[in-house]
Every structure is written in C-alpha cells, then in structure tokens.
Amino acid sequence: MTILAVSNDVPHPRLGTAVSIKAAGNAVQRNRIKRLIRESFRLHQELLGSSDLVVLVRPGICSRNNQQLLSALDTHWRTIAA
C-alpha cells in the first residue's frame, strides 16, 4: 500500500482511496479494505493536520488480515505526521 500526501488549505485532512479490482478482487474485499482505511483515517485525523491523502492499494492486499492492514496504516499515518 502507498499513501500520497500533499498539504491543503482547509484546516482538516481529507482522504481519497484507490482500490482497484486488479488489486483487491471482488467487491466484498474492496469494500472491506476501504472500510478499514476510512476507520483508521478517522482514528488518526488529529495527527495528520491539514493534508490531502490518497491511499493506493497494490495487488496482493487481500491476503492480509484486518489487523495487519490496520498496523500498516498506523505506521503510514505516523510517518506522515512526523
């Protein structure tokens, strides 16, 4: 997974996701991944300041369980905040 970040003019962070069929498979898996991304973003909003973030998902993400995805996102959010 890759996260792109750019500062913005609004006082809060904004999130975009790109979860393709090729990367995540069927709609059930894509929606699971998007829900996890949104929830993790919601929990870390105060760390991110005013930035626009886009999460790009790579093929093979479906083999990860929810805890592994949340842990990877947590690492990314903390890196962006630093």
Secondary structure, DSSP 8 states (H G I E B T S, - for coil): -EEEEEE-SSSS-EEEEE--HHHH-SHHHHHHHHHHHHHHHHHHHHHH-SEEEEEE--TTGGGS-HHHHHHHHHHHHHHHH-
